[in-house]
C-alpha cells in the first residue's frame, strides 16, 4: 500500500440481495432480506433500496423539493426503477467455483517466501521477490495450459534506476500478466490486479521478514483464482489478470504496465485494484465480513478530461460526481452486491484512496484509463500493515496470515469476478454523450455515438436526482443499435442523466454521463 495524501466521504448502497433482476431486466421485487429495513415509505426510491435496519436515522429532507425530484405526480414517462442485477447461469457457475482453500493456499505460499520486498533477492529459489515472481508465473502458466491457447502469460519488466528515496540502487521490476483473449470484442480490455511485493516498518528494509499476507497477498490470490476460473471460459472481451511489483516503492510496476498499454494504444475500459482485501476484523475488534470499500475518484485529471475548459465545465454543470471511475463504481454495486457474491454492502467512497495511502489504480488514471477503482477491507488494523513482525506491549504486530479471513477474500473475489464478467459480456459504454442546451425546455434531448459492435440491441437513458449517489431509473430507448438521439420527459435542470448500451444478451454497459452541452 503506497503512501499518499487524500480525503474522505463514504456512501454505501445496499440493494436487497435477494431481489435480483438480470442485467437486462429492470424490476423491483417484494422481498426484504434479513438485516435490511422495510423503508418503502421513504419518498426517495434510492433510500427505499439503501436503508438497513442498523443504519442511523436519516434526517427528514421532505422540505427540499430536489430531494425527491421529480414529484410523484410528475413521474409519467420517467422509466422503471433500477435494482440489482440477476446473474446468468454461466456467471453463477463461475462464482460457485471460487475456492476458499485455494485462496488460503495462495496466501500461504506467498508468505512462505519470507519477504517479497521489491529490493530483495531475485535469484534465490526459496526466499525473496524473485522466488515469489517465479511461483506466480508458473501458477499462471498452469492455468493458461487449460485455456486452449486463449490465455497467454507474460512477464513485462524494466530496470528502475535509483530515485533518491525508495529505490537506492538499480532494480528489476517484473509484473506477471495473464491475458485471456476476448471472443467477440478482443480489443476491449478489463484488468484485475494485486501487488506481490511487501514491506515492513522501514520501507527500504529488504532483509527482514515481510509476510504481506493482507497487503497484498490477498489481492494476488484474487487475481490467481479468477485466472484459474476463467481460463476455460470464453468471455466476449479480453480479461487481464495482473500481479504487479514495486507498489510499495512508488507504484512502479503498475505505472510501467499502464504506460505500456497507453503506448500500445490498448483500450483498457475498466481496471479493478485489490489491495488489502483480506481482513474482516478492524483494529477495534469490529467484525464486518459482508462489506467492502470501493474507492472511486471524482473529476479526472484535466488533461484526460478534454482539457482545462471542459474540466471547469464539468463543475459548472454538476458533473463532478460522474467521472468514469464513479460510473464504474455504480456498475459494481448494481452487478455484484447480491446473494451470488455474498457481499451485502459495497461501500463506495468518494475519493481516489485513503489518507496517506495510494494504490495501483492511480497509475491507470494517471495514464488516461479513467475507469479505475480500488477495493479495500472495511476497517483496517494498522498494526498488521507495514510493520516489523514483533510482539510489543502484548500486541502482535506484522502482516501475518493468522489475521486474514480467507472466506472474506473469496467474497471480495466474487465481487470482482461478477464485475469483470459483466463488463466483458456487455457492450461498450456509449461515447460522446451530450445534451441539447440550445433552448429553455423541461424535456431533455440527448445525443451519442452508436456503439459499433456485434450484439448491441439498443440503449437506455438512466437518471437520478441530483442528490442521489446511484442511478435510480432507466428509460428504454426505441430504435435499436443505430439510434443516436432521444428526448425524455426529464428536466436536465433538475436531474442527472446518462446513457448506457444494452446487449442482445441482456447485459448493460456502465453509463456515460449525459450532462455536457452538445
C-alpha positions in Angstrom: 0.0 0.0 0.0 1.9 3.1 -1.2 1.6 6.2 0.9 -0.2 9.2 -0.4 -2.4 12.1 0.8 -6.1 12.3 0.0 -9.6 12.9 1.7 -13.0 11.1 2.9 -16.7 10.9 2.4 -18.3 7.4 2.4 -21.6 6.5 0.7 -23.0 3.0 0.5 -26.0 1.4 -1.1 -27.4 -2.0 0.0 -29.7 -3.2 -2.7 -31.7 -6.1 -1.5 -29.5 -9.1 -2.1 -32.5 -11.4 -2.6 -34.2 -9.1 -5.1 -32.3 -10.0 -8.2 -33.0 -8.8 -11.7 -31.0 -9.9 -14.7 -28.8 -7.1 -16.0 -31.2 -6.9 -18.9 -34.3 -6.7 -16.7 -35.4 -3.8 -14.6 -37.9 -4.5 -11.9 -38.4 -4.3 -8.2 -39.3 -7.3 -6.1 -41.3 -7.7 -2.9 -38.8 -9.3 -0.6 -36.8 -7.7 2.1 -33.7 -9.7 3.0 -32.5 -10.3 6.6 -30.7 -7.2 8.0 -32.5 -4.7 5.8 -35.2 -2.4 6.9 -38.5 -2.1 5.0 -38.3 1.6 4.1 -40.9 1.7 1.3 -42.5 4.7 3.0 -39.5 6.9 2.0 -40.3 9.4 -0.7 -37.0 8.8 -2.4 -36.7 5.4 -4.2 -33.0 5.3 -3.6 -33.4 5.4 0.1 -36.0 2.7 -0.1 -33.3 0.5 -1.6 -30.4 1.5 0.6 -31.6 1.7 4.2 -30.5 -1.1 6.6 -32.1 -1.9 9.9 -28.9 -1.0 11.7 -28.3 2.4 9.9 -28.7 5.6 11.9 -31.9 7.5 11.3 -32.0 9.7 8.2 -32.7 13.4 8.5 -36.1 14.5 7.0 -35.4 16.2 3.7 -39.0 16.4 2.9 -38.9 20.2 2.9 -36.4 20.2 0.0 -38.2 19.6 -3.4 -34.9 18.5 -5.1 -34.5 15.6 -2.7 -37.4 13.7 -4.2 -37.3 15.1 -7.8 -39.4 14.8 -9.8 -42.6 14.9 -7.6 -44.6 11.7 -7.5 -47.4 13.3 -9.6 -45.0 14.3 -12.4 -43.3 10.9 -13.0 -45.1 9.8 -16.1 -42.5 8.6 -18.7 -39.7 8.6 -16.2 -38.9 4.9 -16.6 -38.6 1.9 -14.3 -36.7 1.6 -11.0 -33.2 0.1 -11.2 -32.4 -2.7 -8.8 -29.5 -5.1 -8.5 -28.9 -7.5 -11.5 -29.7 -11.1 -11.7 -26.7 -13.1 -12.9 -26.9 -15.6 -15.7 -26.2 -19.3 -15.2 -22.7 -19.2 -16.6 -21.6 -16.4 -14.2 -23.4 -18.1 -11.3 -21.4 -21.3 -12.1 -18.1 -19.3 -12.2 -18.8 -17.7 -8.9 -19.6 -21.0 -7.3 -16.1 -22.2 -8.2 -14.3 -19.6 -6.1 -12.4 -21.8 -3.6 -11.6 -20.7 -0.1 -8.9 -23.5 0.3 -7.3 -22.2 -2.9 -7.2 -18.7 -1.5 -5.7 -19.9 1.7 -3.0 -21.9 -0.2 -2.1 -19.0 -2.5 -1.6 -16.7 0.5 0.4 -19.3 2.5 2.7 -19.9 -0.4 3.4 -16.1 -0.9 4.0 -15.7 2.8 6.5 -18.7 2.7 9.0 -16.6 0.7 9.9 -14.7 3.8 10.0 -11.3 2.2 8.7 -10.1 -1.2 10.3 -6.7 -0.9 11.0 -5.2 -4.3 14.7 -4.8 -3.4 15.0 -8.3 -2.1 16.9 -11.2 -3.7 15.7 -12.1 -7.2 17.8 -15.3 -7.8 17.3 -17.3 -4.6 14.8 -20.1 -5.4 13.2 -20.0 -1.9 13.3 -16.5 -0.5 12.7 -13.1 -1.9 10.7 -11.4 -4.6 12.4 -13.5 -7.3 11.1 -16.7 -5.9 7.6 -15.3 -5.5 7.7 -14.0 -9.1 8.7 -17.4 -10.4 6.0 -19.2 -8.5 3.2 -16.8 -9.5 4.3 -17.1 -13.2 4.4 -20.9 -13.0 1.0 -21.0 -11.4 -0.5 -18.6 -14.1 1.1 -20.8 -16.8 -0.6 -23.8 -15.3 -3.9 -22.1 -15.7 -3.1 -20.9 -19.2 -2.4 -24.5 -20.2 -6.1 -25.3 -19.7 -7.3 -22.4 -22.0 -6.8 -23.9 -25.4 -4.4 -21.1 -26.3 -6.7 -18.3 -25.4 -4.7 -17.3 -22.3 -1.1 -16.2 -22.5 1.3 -15.3 -19.7 4.0 -12.6 -20.0 6.5 -11.1 -17.6 7.0 -7.4 -18.7 10.0 -5.9 -16.9 12.3 -3.0 -16.8 15.2 -1.7 -14.7 14.2 1.1 -12.3 17.1 3.4 -11.6 17.7 5.0 -8.2 15.0 7.6 -7.3 16.7 9.2 -4.3 14.1 7.8 -2.0 12.7 4.2 -2.1 14.9 2.8 -4.8 18.6 3.2 -3.6 20.1 1.0 -6.4 19.0 -0.2 -9.8 16.5 -2.9 -9.5 14.5 -5.0 -12.0 10.7 -4.6 -11.7 8.7 -7.5 -13.1 5.0 -7.9 -13.5 3.2 -11.2 -14.2 0.3 -10.8 -16.6 -2.2 -13.4 -17.7 -4.2 -12.2 -20.7 -7.4 -14.1 -21.7 -8.3 -13.1 -25.3 -11.9 -12.0 -25.8 -14.0 -13.9 -28.3 -16.1 -11.0 -29.8 -14.6 -7.7 -28.8 -10.9 -8.6 -28.0 -9.7 -5.0 -28.4 -11.6 -4.0 -25.2 -9.6 -4.9 -22.1 -10.6 -5.3 -18.5 -7.9 -5.6 -15.8 -8.0 -7.0 -12.3 -4.8 -6.5 -10.3 -3.0 -7.1 -7.0 0.6 -6.4 -6.0 3.0 -9.1 -4.9 5.7 -7.0 -3.2 5.7 -6.5 0.5 7.3 -4.3 3.2 7.9 -3.7 6.9 8.2 -0.6 9.0 11.3 0.7 7.2 10.2 0.9 3.5 13.7 0.1 2.4 14.4 -2.8 4.7 14.5 -5.7 2.2 16.2 -8.2 4.6 13.6 -8.6 7.4 10.6 -11.0 7.1 7.8 -9.1 5.4 4.9 -11.7 5.1 2.5 -9.3 3.4 -0.5 -11.7 3.9 -3.1 -9.0 3.7 -1.0 -6.3 1.9 -1.2 -7.7 -0.7 -1.1 -11.5 -0.9 -4.9 -11.2 -0.5 -5.2 -9.2 -3.8 -2.8 -11.5 -5.6 -4.9 -14.5 -4.5 -7.9 -12.9 -6.2 -6.1 -12.4 -9.5 -4.9 -16.0 -9.4 -8.2 -17.6 -8.5 -10.0 -15.5 -11.2 -7.4 -16.6 -13.8 -8.0 -20.2 -12.8 -11.8 -20.0 -13.0 -11.9 -18.0 -16.3 -9.1 -19.9 -18.2 -11.6 -22.5 -19.5 -14.2 -19.9 -20.4 -14.7 -17.6 -23.4 -15.5 -14.0 -22.3 -16.6 -11.6 -25.1 -14.0 -9.1 -24.2 -10.4 -9.5 -23.1 -9.7 -10.1 -19.4 -6.3 -9.4 -17.8 -5.3 -11.0 -14.5 -2.4 -8.9 -13.3 0.1 -9.3 -10.5 2.5 -6.3 -10.2 5.7 -5.4 -8.3 7.1 -2.2 -7.0 3.8 -0.9 -5.5 5.3 -0.2 -2.0 8.2 1.7 -3.6 6.0 4.1 -5.6 3.6 2.2 -7.8 6.4 1.3 -10.2 5.0 -2.0 -11.6 1.5 -0.7 -12.3 2.9 2.5 -13.6 5.0 0.6 -16.1 2.1 -1.6 -17.1 -0.3 1.3 -17.7 2.4 3.2 -19.6 2.9 0.2 -21.9 -0.8 -0.2 -22.5 -1.1 3.5 -23.3 1.9 3.4 -25.7 0.4 0.3 -27.5 -3.0 2.0 -27.9 -4.7 -0.6 -25.8 -8.3 0.3 -24.8 -8.4 -0.5 -21.0 -12.1 0.1 -20.4 -12.0 -0.9 -16.8 -9.5 -1.6 -14.0 -10.1 -3.2 -10.6 -7.4 -2.9 -8.0 -7.5 -5.3 -5.0 -5.2 -4.1 -2.2 -5.6 -5.0 1.5 -8.8 -7.1 1.0 -8.0 -9.9 3.5 -9.3 -8.9 7.0 -12.9 -8.6 8.1 -12.0 -7.5 11.7 -10.9 -4.0 12.4 -8.4 -2.6 15.0 -11.3 -2.2 17.5 -12.4 -5.8 17.1 -15.4 -4.9 15.0 -16.2 -7.7 12.5 -17.7 -6.7 9.2 -17.3 -9.7 6.8 -20.0 -8.6 4.4 -18.8 -5.1 3.5 -16.0 -4.0 1.2 -15.0 -0.4 0.5 -14.7 0.7 -3.1 -12.7 3.9 -3.7 -13.6 5.9 -6.8 -12.1 9.3 -7.8 -14.2 12.2 -8.8 -13.2 14.7 -11.5 -10.5 13.1 -13.7 -7.1 14.7 -14.4 -7.9 17.7 -16.7 -5.5 16.5 -19.4 -7.6 13.4 -19.8 -11.0 15.1 -19.4 -10.9 17.2 -22.6 -8.6 19.9 -21.1 -9.0 22.7 -18.6 -12.0 24.3 -20.2 -14.0 21.1 -20.2 -12.8 20.2 -16.7 -14.1 23.6 -15.4 -17.4 23.0 -17.3 -17.8 19.7 -15.5 -18.0 21.6 -12.2 -20.4 24.2 -13.6 -22.9 21.6 -14.8 -22.7 19.4 -11.7 -20.8 16.6 -13.3 -18.1 16.3 -10.5 -19.8 13.1 -9.3 -20.0 11.5 -12.7 -16.4 10.6 -13.6 -15.8 7.3 -15.4 -14.5 5.9 -12.1 -17.7 6.8 -10.3 -19.8 5.3 -13.1 -17.8 2.1 -12.8 -18.4 2.1 -9.0 -22.2 2.4 -9.6 -21.9 -0.5 -12.0 -20.1 -2.7 -9.5 -22.9 -2.1 -6.9 -25.6 -3.0 -9.5 -24.0 -6.3 -10.7 -22.0 -7.5 -7.7 -23.9 -6.6 -4.5 -26.1 -9.7 -4.3 -26.6 -13.1 -2.9 -24.4 -14.8 -5.5 -21.3 -12.9 -4.4 -22.4 -12.9 -0.8 -21.4 -9.2 -0.4 -24.2 -7.3 1.3 -22.7 -3.9 1.1 -20.2 -2.4 -1.4 -19.5 0.9 0.3 -18.5 3.4 -2.3 -16.1 6.0 -1.0 -16.0 9.3 -3.0 -12.2 9.7 -3.3 -9.2 8.2 -5.0 -7.9 6.5 -1.9 -7.4 6.8 1.9 -5.4 9.5 3.6 -1.6 8.9 3.4 -2.2 6.0 1.0 -2.3 5.2 -2.7 -2.8 2.2 -5.0 -2.2 0.8 -8.4 -5.5 2.1 -9.8 -4.0 5.6 -9.6 -1.3 4.6 -12.2 -4.1 3.8 -14.6 -6.0 7.0 -14.0 -2.7 9.0 -14.4 -2.2 7.3 -17.8 -5.7 8.2 -19.1 -7.5 5.0 -18.2 -10.1 6.7 -16.1 -12.4 3.8 -15.2 -10.2 2.5 -12.4 -11.2 1.8 -8.8 -9.8 0.2 -5.7 -11.2 -2.4 -3.3 -10.1 -2.4 0.4 -11.4 -4.1 3.5 -13.9 -2.0 5.6 -11.9 -1.3 8.7 -8.1 -1.7 8.7 -5.9 -2.7 11.5 -2.7 -0.7 11.1 -0.8 -3.0 13.5 -1.0 -5.6 10.7 0.3 -3.4 7.9 3.8 -2.1 7.1 5.0 -3.4 10.4 8.1 -5.3 11.6 6.9 -8.7 12.9 7.0 -8.5 16.7 5.1 -8.6 19.9 5.1 -5.2 21.7 3.1 -4.3 24.8 1.2 -7.6 24.4 0.1 -6.7 20.9 1.1 -8.8 17.9 2.4 -6.7 15.0 3.0 -7.7 11.5 1.1 -8.7 8.4 0.6 -12.4 9.3 -1.8 -14.8 7.7 -3.4 -15.6 11.0 -5.2 -12.2 10.7 -6.6 -13.0 7.2 -10.2 -14.1 6.7 -10.0 -16.3 3.6 -13.7 -16.6 3.3 -13.9 -12.8 3.1 -11.2 -12.7 0.5 -13.2 -15.1 -1.6 -16.3 -12.9 -1.2 -14.3 -9.9 -2.4 -13.1 -12.0 -5.3 -16.6 -12.9 -6.3 -17.4 -9.2 -6.4 -14.5 -8.7 -8.8 -15.5 -11.7 -10.9 -19.1 -10.7 -11.2 -18.0 -7.2 -12.3 -15.3 -8.3 -14.7 -17.5 -10.9 -16.3 -20.5 -8.5 -16.7 -18.3 -5.8 -18.2 -16.9 -8.3 -20.6 -20.3 -9.5 -21.8 -21.8 -6.1 -22.1 -21.5 -3.7 -25.0 -19.1 -0.7 -24.7 -20.2 2.4 -23.0 -21.7 4.9 -25.5 -19.3 7.7 -26.4 -19.8 11.4 -27.0 -22.9 11.7 -24.9 -24.3 15.2 -24.8 -27.5 17.1 -24.1 -29.2 19.8 -26.1 -29.0 23.1 -24.2 -29.9 25.5 -27.1 -33.4 26.2 -25.8 -35.3 26.5 -22.5 -37.4 23.4 -22.1 -38.4 21.0 -19.3 -37.5 18.0 -21.5 -34.0 16.6 -22.3 -32.7 15.7 -25.7 -29.6 13.5 -25.5 -27.2 12.6 -28.3 -24.5 9.9 -28.5 -22.4 7.9 -30.9 -23.9 4.5 -31.5 -21.8 1.5 -30.3 -20.4 -0.2 -33.4 -20.1 -3.8 -32.0 -21.9 -7.1 -32.6 -24.7 -7.9 -30.2 -25.9 -4.3 -29.4 -29.7 -4.3 -29.0 -30.3 -0.7 -28.1 -29.9 1.9 -25.3 -31.3 3.2 -22.1 -31.4 6.6 -20.6 -30.6 6.4 -16.9 -31.3 9.2 -14.4 -31.2 10.1 -10.8 -32.0 13.1 -8.5 -29.0 15.4 -8.2 -28.6 14.4 -4.5 -28.7 10.7 -5.2 -25.4 8.7 -5.4 -26.7 5.9 -7.7 -28.8 5.7 -10.9 -32.4 5.1 -9.8 -34.4 4.9 -13.0 -34.0 3.7 -16.6 -35.9 4.6 -19.7 -35.9 2.3 -22.7 -34.9 4.0 -26.0 -36.7 2.8 -29.1 -34.9 2.3 -32.4 -32.2 -0.3 -31.9 -28.4 -0.3 -32.2 -28.2 2.6 -34.6 -30.1 5.1 -32.5 -28.2 8.2 -31.7 -30.7 10.6 -30.0 -33.8 10.6 -27.8 -35.9 13.1 -26.0 -37.2 12.2 -22.5 -39.7 13.8 -20.1 -37.0 14.6 -17.5 -35.7 18.1 -17.0 -32.0 18.4 -17.5 -32.0 21.2 -14.9 -33.3 19.0 -12.1 -31.8 15.6 -12.6 -28.5 13.9 -13.7 -28.8 11.9 -16.9 -26.8 9.2 -18.6 -26.9 6.8 -21.4 -25.9 3.1 -21.4 -25.9 0.4 -24.1 -28.0 -2.8 -23.8 -26.7 -6.1 -25.4 -28.9 -8.6 -27.1 -27.7 -11.0 -24.3 -29.2 -8.7 -21.7 -26.0 -7.2 -20.3 -25.8 -3.5 -19.9 -22.7 -1.3 -20.1 -21.7 1.2 -17.5 -23.5 4.6 -18.1 -21.9 7.6 -19.7 -22.6 11.0 -18.1 -25.1 13.0 -20.3 -24.7 16.5 -18.9 -22.2 18.1 -21.2 -23.8 20.5 -23.7 -24.0 19.4 -27.3 
